[in-house]
């Protein structure tokens, strides 16, 4: 944790249908415990399918404007996916957790 921000490091290399449900539930568990300012570190993630993207969007909707979810560490190939799906306009993307926390704290 960085102050009020919870950094969640995703250890999976693939966010696909096989892990998306459990991944989403894990994030919702954080939110239900009151950790509503989340920095999601995707630096180890090499692949995201529609289920993984859906889990991200669903988590953001769960927050309902009562917190924040930002993403950092997106690899170049995934950045293209975020741009193609226009999710780069939905999620704020940062280089690393430190940059994300600094941006959110200012």
C-alpha positions as CSV (number, residue, x, y, z in Angstrom):
1,X,0.0,0.0,0.0
2,X,1.1,3.6,-0.7
3,X,-1.0,5.7,1.7
4,X,-4.6,5.3,0.6
5,X,-3.6,3.5,-2.6
6,X,-3.5,-0.3,-2.8
7,X,-1.1,-1.6,-5.5
8,X,-2.2,-4.9,-6.9
9,X,0.5,-6.7,-8.8
10,X,-1.0,-9.2,-11.2
11,X,1.3,-12.3,-11.3
12,X,-0.6,-14.1,-14.1
13,X,1.0,-13.7,-17.6
14,X,-2.5,-14.1,-19.2
15,X,-5.7,-12.5,-18.2
16,X,-8.1,-14.7,-20.1
17,X,-11.3,-16.6,-19.5
18,X,-9.6,-19.2,-17.3
19,X,-8.7,-16.6,-14.7
20,X,-10.9,-13.6,-15.3
21,X,-13.6,-14.5,-12.9
22,X,-11.3,-15.2,-10.0
23,X,-9.3,-12.0,-10.9
24,X,-12.4,-9.9,-10.9
25,X,-13.6,-11.3,-7.6
26,X,-10.2,-10.6,-6.0
27,X,-10.4,-7.0,-7.0
28,X,-14.0,-6.8,-5.7
29,X,-12.9,-8.2,-2.4
30,X,-10.4,-5.3,-2.1
31,X,-13.2,-2.9,-2.8
32,X,-15.6,-4.5,-0.3
33,X,-12.9,-4.2,2.4
34,X,-12.8,-0.5,1.7
35,X,-9.7,-0.4,-0.5
36,X,-11.2,1.7,-3.2
37,X,-8.1,3.4,-4.6
38,X,-6.5,0.7,-6.7
39,X,-3.3,0.7,-8.8
40,X,-3.3,-2.4,-11.0
41,X,0.3,-3.4,-12.0
42,X,0.1,-5.4,-15.2
43,X,3.9,-5.5,-15.9
44,X,3.9,-9.3,-15.9
45,X,0.8,-9.7,-18.1
46,X,1.6,-10.6,-21.7
47,X,-2.0,-11.3,-23.0
48,X,-5.5,-10.1,-22.2
49,X,-8.6,-11.4,-23.9
50,X,-12.1,-10.0,-23.8
51,X,-12.8,-11.7,-20.5
52,X,-9.9,-10.0,-18.9
53,X,-10.9,-6.6,-20.3
54,X,-14.4,-7.3,-19.1
55,X,-13.1,-8.0,-15.6
56,X,-11.3,-4.6,-15.6
57,X,-14.4,-2.7,-16.8
58,X,-16.6,-4.6,-14.3
59,X,-14.3,-3.7,-11.4
60,X,-14.4,0.0,-12.5
61,X,-18.2,-0.1,-12.6
62,X,-18.2,-1.7,-9.1
63,X,-16.4,1.3,-7.8
64,X,-19.2,3.5,-9.1
65,X,-17.2,6.7,-8.8
66,X,-16.5,6.0,-5.1
67,X,-12.8,5.3,-5.7
68,X,-10.3,4.9,-8.5
69,X,-8.7,2.2,-10.5
70,X,-5.7,3.0,-12.6
71,X,-3.3,0.7,-14.5
72,X,0.4,0.7,-14.8
73,X,3.1,-1.4,-16.3
74,X,1.3,-2.1,-19.6
75,X,3.5,-3.8,-22.1
76,X,3.6,-2.4,-25.6
77,X,1.5,-5.1,-27.2
78,X,-1.2,-4.6,-24.5
79,X,-1.0,-0.9,-25.0
80,X,-2.1,-1.4,-28.6
81,X,-5.0,-3.5,-27.3
82,X,-6.1,-0.7,-24.9
83,X,-5.9,1.8,-27.8
84,X,-7.8,-0.4,-30.3
85,X,-10.6,-1.0,-27.7
86,X,-10.4,2.7,-26.7
87,X,-9.9,1.6,-23.1
88,X,-7.0,3.9,-22.9
89,X,-9.7,6.6,-22.7
90,X,-11.4,4.8,-19.8
91,X,-8.4,3.9,-17.7
92,X,-5.5,6.1,-16.9
93,X,-2.3,4.3,-17.8
94,X,1.1,4.9,-16.0
95,X,4.6,3.5,-16.4
96,X,5.0,2.0,-13.0
97,X,3.2,2.0,-9.5
98,X,5.3,4.9,-8.2
99,X,4.3,7.2,-11.2
100,X,0.7,6.2,-10.8
101,X,0.6,6.9,-7.0
102,X,2.4,10.2,-7.5
103,X,0.0,11.3,-10.3
104,X,-3.0,10.3,-8.2
105,X,-1.7,12.0,-5.1
106,X,-1.2,15.4,-6.7
